[in-house]
Amino acid sequence: MDQKQRMKWWIEARFGLFIHWGLYSIPARGEWVMLMERIPPKEYAKLAQQFKPPKSFSTDSWVKLARDAGMRYMVLTTRHHDGFCLFDSKASDFTSVKTAAGRDFVAEYVKSCRKYGMRIGFYYSLLDWRFPGYFTGREKDPQSVEAMVQQAHEQVRELMTQYGRIDILWYDGGWVPGVEAKDIPGYWKSVELNTMVRKLQPEIIINNRAGIEEDFSTPEQVVQAAEEGRYWETCMTIGDSCGWGYIKNNPNMKTVPQLIQHLVNAAAGGGNYLLNVGPKPDGSIQAEYTTRLKKIGKWMKANGESVYGTDRRSPLFGSQWDSGNLLGQVTVKGSTAYLHFFRWPGGTGTVTGIKNNILAAYFLATGKHVSFEKTDDGKVILKKMPVAPPDPYDTVIVLQLDGKPEPFIYSGMPL
């Protein structure tokens, strides 16, 4: 299967849920707590005896929340940098199956995703802080490095063979102290690793964090479009950027309008948006997250057409009719343009830079007609609209064009 075929569902999906969950949820100070607080591996490992979510916890709750938010796929941290696996591994005893929980949470997650028709992604960190060679280097401790690399290959093979078809492999932790970026693929034997992955999972999509480009790029905490022709996905936290795993006291949460704008800006640039939650030790997701996701879901139910399956990049993206517009953003699908009003103009609104003729204009959420006037200099004047914004977050007006979008290019200021 070629890349275009593999990526087809992913482009249509546009919106996914990232989940960081593991031993680090117990200290509740983020997923890097082991390294940042210099906790020795043996001491940190004691957390595995406390990591025992109640029998009543079901990964169904995660998938239902993602579905309610309008998301089409999920990516679960099967193992983070601390080396603790949420799956059954013959390559390690440091797993949720062989410690207090006694459960294969990856298997449960996969079952829940299939139950509700959700596409399945696995996050896997290549590095493992428990191996001294990762820090001291291959020259000083070659056996430790080789053992860590071998473990990564064995565990990726397990993930690719134990759970049926998997849609996304989301690597992380590819960086190595003292090793240049150009040498990273050789360090992890990434070409060999991904050759094995594609043989086992021919339809899988792989990100770029094992040191080779593969299918898509992964800008973090910022919506930043990749170069033309390159697939990309922004991953982002709802709270502070330093914490992907559960943080008990983290009041700096992004608002619903901010999150919707990030999603729309990603879609406008031909990219996806992977929004993260960090469940508590018992597997539950805090109210600050669930409330926001459900509000986004309500907006998506009415306006998802303007996000799902949008064109890889509109000709209007980067012209006068883009995120620099005072009113908002535009997404495009074929000859249909979706005007996203982040800042509602009132009873009349003017959008510039549109060369096409307009065949119809209406509110996406209601289908109600919008009166308009199109001028010869690329202006579309929308008239007789409500003074107050119809949607509190992002009101979408659909423009049916006479063909694929063409920008009207201005030169200088009007006289």
C-alpha positions as CSV (number, residue, x, y, z in Angstrom):
1,M,0.0,0.0,0.0
2,D,1.4,3.4,-1.0
3,Q,1.6,6.4,1.3
4,K,-1.4,8.2,-0.2
5,Q,-3.6,5.2,0.4
6,R,-2.3,4.8,4.0
7,M,-2.9,8.4,4.8
8,K,-6.4,8.7,3.4
9,W,-8.3,7.9,6.6
10,W,-5.9,10.1,8.7
11,I,-6.6,13.1,6.5
12,E,-10.3,12.6,6.9
13,A,-9.9,12.2,10.7
14,R,-8.0,15.4,11.4
15,F,-8.6,15.2,15.2
16,G,-7.2,12.7,17.8
17,L,-6.7,12.1,21.5
18,F,-3.3,11.6,23.0
19,I,-3.1,9.8,26.3
20,H,-0.1,9.9,28.7
21,W,-0.6,7.4,31.6
22,G,1.8,5.4,33.7
23,L,3.6,5.3,37.0
24,Y,4.3,9.0,36.8
25,S,0.6,9.7,37.4
26,I,1.1,8.7,41.0
27,P,3.5,11.5,42.0
28,A,1.3,13.7,39.9
29,R,4.1,16.0,38.8
30,G,4.3,15.1,35.2
31,E,5.8,12.3,33.1
32,W,9.5,13.5,33.4
33,V,9.4,13.3,37.3
34,M,11.9,10.4,37.4
35,L,14.6,12.3,35.5
36,M,13.9,15.8,36.8
37,E,13.9,14.8,40.4
38,R,16.8,12.3,39.9
39,I,14.8,9.4,41.4
40,P,17.0,6.2,41.2
41,P,15.5,3.4,39.1
42,K,15.1,1.0,42.0
43,E,13.3,3.6,44.1
44,Y,11.1,4.7,41.1
45,A,10.2,1.1,40.4
46,K,8.4,0.9,43.8
47,L,5.6,2.9,42.2
48,A,4.7,-0.2,40.2
49,Q,3.4,-1.7,43.4
50,Q,1.1,1.3,43.9
51,F,-0.1,1.4,40.3
52,K,-3.3,-0.6,40.6
53,P,-6.4,1.0,39.1
54,P,-9.7,-0.3,40.4
55,K,-11.3,-3.2,38.6
56,S,-14.2,-0.9,37.8
57,F,-11.9,1.2,35.6
58,S,-12.4,0.6,31.9
59,T,-10.6,2.0,28.9
60,D,-14.1,2.3,27.4
61,S,-14.4,5.6,29.2
62,W,-11.4,7.0,27.3
63,V,-12.7,6.0,24.0
64,K,-16.2,7.3,24.7
65,L,-14.7,10.7,25.7
66,A,-12.7,10.8,22.5
67,R,-15.8,10.0,20.5
68,D,-17.9,12.6,22.3
69,A,-15.2,15.2,21.5
70,G,-15.5,14.5,17.8
71,M,-12.1,12.7,17.6
72,R,-11.5,9.9,15.1
73,Y,-8.3,8.3,16.5
74,M,-6.3,7.8,19.6
75,V,-2.6,7.4,20.6
76,L,-1.8,5.7,23.9
77,T,1.6,5.8,25.6
78,T,2.4,2.1,25.7
79,R,5.7,2.9,27.3
80,H,7.3,6.2,28.3
81,H,10.9,7.2,29.0
82,D,10.8,5.5,32.4
83,G,10.6,2.1,30.7
84,F,7.3,1.0,32.4
85,C,5.2,-0.9,29.9
86,L,1.4,-0.9,29.9
87,F,1.5,-4.2,27.9
88,D,2.7,-7.7,28.3
89,S,6.4,-7.9,27.3
90,K,8.8,-10.8,27.3
91,A,11.7,-8.3,27.0
92,S,11.0,-6.7,30.4
93,D,9.5,-7.5,33.8
94,F,8.8,-3.8,34.4
95,T,5.2,-4.0,33.1
96,S,1.6,-3.5,34.3
97,V,1.1,-7.2,33.7
98,K,3.9,-8.4,35.9
99,T,3.4,-5.9,38.8
100,A,0.5,-4.9,41.1
101,A,-2.1,-4.1,38.4
102,G,-1.8,-7.5,36.8
103,R,-3.5,-6.1,33.6
104,D,-2.5,-5.5,30.0
105,F,-3.9,-2.0,29.5
106,V,-2.8,-1.9,25.9
107,A,-4.9,-4.9,25.2
108,E,-7.9,-3.4,27.0
109,Y,-7.4,-0.1,25.1
110,V,-7.3,-1.9,21.7
111,K,-10.5,-3.8,22.5
112,S,-12.2,-0.6,23.5
113,C,-11.1,1.2,20.3
114,R,-12.4,-1.6,18.2
115,K,-15.7,-1.7,20.1
116,Y,-16.4,1.9,19.3
117,G,-14.8,2.1,15.8
118,M,-11.9,4.3,16.9
119,R,-8.6,4.2,15.0
120,I,-5.7,2.8,17.1
121,G,-2.3,4.5,17.7
122,F,0.6,3.3,19.9
123,Y,3.1,5.7,21.4
124,Y,6.5,4.1,22.2
125,S,9.6,5.8,23.6
126,L,12.8,4.4,22.3
127,L,14.9,5.6,25.2
128,D,14.8,4.1,28.7
129,W,16.2,6.0,31.6
130,R,17.0,2.7,33.5
131,F,19.9,1.9,31.1
132,P,23.1,3.7,32.3
133,G,24.6,3.6,28.8
134,Y,21.9,6.0,27.5
135,F,23.6,8.7,29.6
136,T,27.3,7.6,29.6
137,G,27.5,6.8,25.9
138,R,28.2,3.8,23.7
139,E,32.0,4.1,24.1
140,K,31.9,3.8,27.9
141,D,29.1,1.3,28.2
142,P,28.4,-0.4,24.8
143,Q,26.6,-3.4,26.4
144,S,24.1,-1.2,28.1
145,V,23.4,0.7,24.9
146,E,23.0,-2.5,22.8
147,A,20.7,-4.0,25.5
148,M,18.5,-0.9,25.4
149,V,18.3,-0.8,21.6
150,Q,17.6,-4.6,21.4
151,Q,14.8,-4.1,24.0
152,A,13.3,-1.4,21.9
153,H,13.3,-3.6,18.8
154,E,11.8,-6.6,20.7
155,Q,9.1,-4.5,22.3
156,V,8.1,-2.8,19.1
157,R,7.8,-6.2,17.5
158,E,5.6,-7.3,20.4
159,L,3.4,-4.3,19.9
160,M,3.1,-5.0,16.2
161,T,2.2,-8.7,16.6
162,Q,0.2,-9.1,19.8
163,Y,-2.8,-6.8,19.2
164,G,-4.0,-7.2,15.6
165,R,-4.0,-4.3,13.1
166,I,-2.6,-1.1,14.4
167,D,-3.1,2.2,12.6
168,I,-0.3,4.5,14.0
169,L,3.1,4.0,15.5
170,W,4.1,7.2,17.3
171,Y,7.7,7.1,18.3
172,D,9.3,9.4,20.9
173,G,12.5,9.6,22.8
174,G,14.8,9.2,19.8
175,W,17.3,11.9,21.0
176,V,20.5,10.7,22.7
177,P,22.9,12.8,24.7
178,G,26.1,13.6,22.7
179,V,24.7,12.0,19.5
180,E,24.1,14.3,16.5
181,A,20.7,14.2,14.7
182,K,22.3,12.6,11.6
183,D,23.5,9.7,13.6
184,I,20.3,8.9,15.5
185,P,18.9,6.5,12.8
186,G,22.1,4.5,13.1
187,Y,22.1,4.5,16.9
188,W,18.5,3.0,17.1
189,K,18.9,1.0,13.8
190,S,15.8,2.8,12.8
191,V,15.7,1.7,9.1
192,E,15.9,-1.9,10.2
193,L,13.3,-1.3,12.9
194,N,10.7,0.3,10.6
195,T,11.3,-2.2,7.9
196,M,10.2,-4.8,10.4
197,V,7.2,-2.7,11.4
198,R,6.0,-2.3,7.8
199,K,6.4,-6.0,7.1
200,L,4.2,-6.8,10.1
201,Q,1.8,-3.9,9.7
202,P,1.7,-2.9,6.0
203,E,-1.0,-0.3,6.4
204,I,0.5,1.5,9.4
205,I,1.4,5.2,9.6
206,I,4.7,6.1,11.3
207,N,5.9,9.4,12.6
208,N,9.4,11.0,12.2
209,R,10.7,10.7,15.8
210,A,13.0,7.7,15.2
211,G,15.3,9.9,13.2
212,I,13.9,9.2,9.7
213,E,11.1,11.1,8.0
214,E,8.6,8.3,7.5
215,D,4.9,9.5,7.0
216,F,4.4,12.6,9.1
217,S,6.1,15.4,11.1
218,T,5.2,16.2,14.7
219,P,5.4,19.8,15.7
220,E,4.9,20.0,19.5
221,Q,2.8,22.6,21.4
222,V,2.6,24.9,18.3
223,V,0.4,24.7,15.1
224,Q,3.1,24.9,12.4
225,A,2.5,23.7,8.9
226,A,5.1,21.5,7.3
227,E,6.5,22.2,3.8
228,E,4.2,21.7,0.9
229,G,3.5,18.0,0.3
230,R,4.5,16.9,3.8
231,Y,1.9,15.4,6.2
232,W,2.0,16.8,9.7
233,E,0.3,16.7,13.1
234,T,0.5,19.1,16.0
235,C,0.5,17.5,19.4
236,M,-0.5,19.7,22.3
237,T,-1.4,19.7,26.0
238,I,-4.5,21.2,27.4
239,G,-2.6,22.5,30.4
240,D,1.0,23.7,30.7
241,S,3.5,22.5,28.0
242,C,5.8,20.9,30.6
243,G,3.2,18.3,31.6
244,W,1.8,15.5,29.4
245,G,1.2,13.2,32.3
246,Y,-1.1,13.9,35.2
247,I,-0.3,17.0,37.3
248,K,-2.4,17.5,40.3
249,N,-2.1,21.2,40.6
250,N,-2.1,22.8,37.1
251,P,-4.5,25.7,36.9
252,N,-3.1,27.1,33.6
253,M,-5.6,25.4,31.2
254,K,-6.3,26.5,27.6
255,T,-9.8,27.7,27.0
256,V,-12.3,26.0,24.7
257,P,-12.0,28.8,22.1
258,Q,-8.2,28.5,22.1
259,L,-8.4,24.7,21.6
260,I,-11.0,25.0,18.8
261,Q,-8.8,27.7,17.1
262,H,-5.8,25.4,17.3
263,L,-7.8,22.6,15.7
264,V,-9.1,24.8,12.9
265,N,-5.7,26.4,12.2
266,A,-4.2,22.9,11.9
267,A,-7.0,21.8,9.5
268,A,-6.5,25.0,7.5
269,G,-2.8,24.2,7.0
270,G,-3.5,20.6,6.0
271,G,-2.5,19.1,9.3
272,N,-4.0,17.1,12.2
273,Y,-4.4,18.0,15.9
274,L,-3.6,15.5,18.6
275,L,-4.8,16.8,21.9
276,N,-3.5,15.3,25.1
277,V,-4.9,14.2,28.4
278,G,-3.1,12.8,31.4
279,P,-5.4,10.4,33.4
280,K,-5.1,10.1,37.1
281,P,-3.6,7.0,38.7
282,D,-7.1,5.3,38.8
283,G,-7.5,5.9,35.1
284,S,-10.1,8.6,35.4
285,I,-9.7,11.9,33.5
286,Q,-10.0,15.1,35.4
287,A,-13.1,17.4,35.0
288,E,-11.0,20.3,33.6
289,Y,-10.3,18.1,30.6
290,T,-13.6,16.3,30.2
291,T,-15.6,19.5,30.3
292,R,-13.5,21.1,27.6
293,L,-13.5,18.0,25.4
294,K,-17.3,17.7,25.6
295,K,-17.8,21.3,24.7
296,I,-15.4,20.9,21.7
297,G,-17.5,17.8,20.8
298,K,-20.7,19.8,20.8
299,W,-19.1,22.3,18.5
300,M,-17.8,19.5,16.2
301,K,-21.2,17.9,16.0
302,A,-22.5,21.1,14.4
303,N,-19.4,22.2,12.5
304,G,-17.2,19.1,12.0
305,E,-17.8,19.2,8.3
306,S,-15.4,22.2,8.2
307,V,-12.6,20.2,9.8
308,Y,-12.9,16.5,8.7
309,G,-11.2,15.8,5.4
310,T,-10.2,19.3,4.6
311,D,-7.8,19.8,1.7
312,R,-4.2,19.3,2.4
313,R,-3.6,22.9,1.9
314,S,-5.9,25.5,0.4
315,P,-4.5,27.9,-2.2
316,L,-5.9,30.6,0.2
317,F,-3.7,29.4,3.0
318,G,-0.9,32.0,3.3
319,S,-2.8,34.7,1.2
320,Q,-4.8,37.6,2.5
321,W,-7.6,35.1,3.5
322,D,-5.9,33.2,6.3
323,S,-5.1,33.3,10.0
324,G,-4.0,36.9,9.6
325,N,-7.5,37.9,8.8
326,L,-9.0,40.0,11.5
327,L,-12.1,37.8,11.7
328,G,-10.7,34.3,11.8
329,Q,-9.6,31.4,9.6
330,V,-10.7,29.5,6.5
331,T,-10.8,25.7,5.8
332,V,-11.5,24.4,2.3
333,K,-12.8,21.2,0.8
334,G,-13.0,21.1,-3.0
335,S,-15.0,24.1,-4.1
336,T,-16.5,24.8,-0.6
337,A,-14.9,27.3,1.7
338,Y,-15.6,27.4,5.4
339,L,-15.2,30.8,7.1
340,H,-14.4,30.4,10.8
341,F,-15.3,33.6,12.6
342,F,-13.2,33.5,15.8
343,R,-14.0,37.2,16.3
344,W,-17.6,37.9,15.3
345,P,-18.0,41.2,13.3
346,G,-21.6,41.9,14.2
347,G,-24.4,42.5,11.7
348,T,-22.1,42.9,8.7
349,G,-18.8,41.2,8.0
350,T,-16.3,41.7,5.2
351,V,-13.9,39.0,4.0
352,T,-11.2,39.9,1.4
353,G,-9.0,38.1,-1.0
354,I,-11.6,35.9,-2.8
355,K,-11.3,35.7,-6.6
356,N,-14.1,33.2,-7.1
357,N,-17.8,33.9,-7.7
358,I,-20.0,32.9,-4.7
359,L,-22.9,30.6,-5.5
360,A,-24.4,30.5,-2.0
361,A,-23.6,31.4,1.6
362,Y,-25.1,29.9,4.8
363,F,-24.4,29.1,8.4
364,L,-23.0,25.6,8.7
365,A,-24.7,24.8,12.1
366,T,-28.2,25.7,10.9
367,G,-28.2,25.9,7.1
368,K,-29.7,29.4,7.4
369,H,-29.0,31.6,4.3
370,V,-26.7,34.5,4.6
371,S,-27.1,37.6,2.4
372,F,-23.9,38.7,0.6
373,E,-22.5,41.0,-2.0
374,K,-19.4,40.1,-4.0
375,T,-17.3,43.0,-5.4
376,D,-14.8,43.0,-8.3
377,D,-11.9,43.6,-6.0
378,G,-12.1,40.3,-4.1
379,K,-14.4,41.4,-1.2
380,V,-17.3,39.4,0.1
381,I,-19.7,41.5,2.2
382,L,-21.9,39.4,4.5
383,K,-25.1,41.2,5.4
384,K,-28.1,41.1,7.8
385,M,-26.4,38.8,10.2
386,P,-27.0,38.6,14.0
387,V,-25.4,41.3,16.0
388,A,-24.3,38.7,18.7
389,P,-22.2,35.7,17.6
390,P,-24.4,32.7,16.9
391,D,-21.7,30.4,18.3
392,P,-19.7,31.4,21.4
393,Y,-16.5,29.9,20.2
394,D,-16.4,29.8,16.4
395,T,-19.3,30.6,14.0
396,V,-18.8,28.9,10.6
397,I,-20.3,30.3,7.4
398,V,-20.1,28.2,4.3
399,L,-19.3,29.7,0.9
400,Q,-20.1,27.6,-2.1
401,L,-17.7,28.7,-4.8
402,D,-17.8,28.4,-8.6
403,G,-14.7,26.2,-8.5
404,K,-11.6,25.5,-6.5
405,P,-10.6,28.5,-4.4
406,E,-8.5,31.1,-6.0
407,P,-7.0,34.0,-4.0
408,F,-7.4,37.6,-5.2
409,I,-3.9,39.1,-5.0
410,Y,-3.8,42.7,-3.9
411,S,-1.0,45.2,-4.6
412,G,-0.7,48.1,-2.3
413,M,-3.5,50.0,-0.5
414,P,-6.7,51.0,-2.2
415,L,-6.9,54.6,-3.4
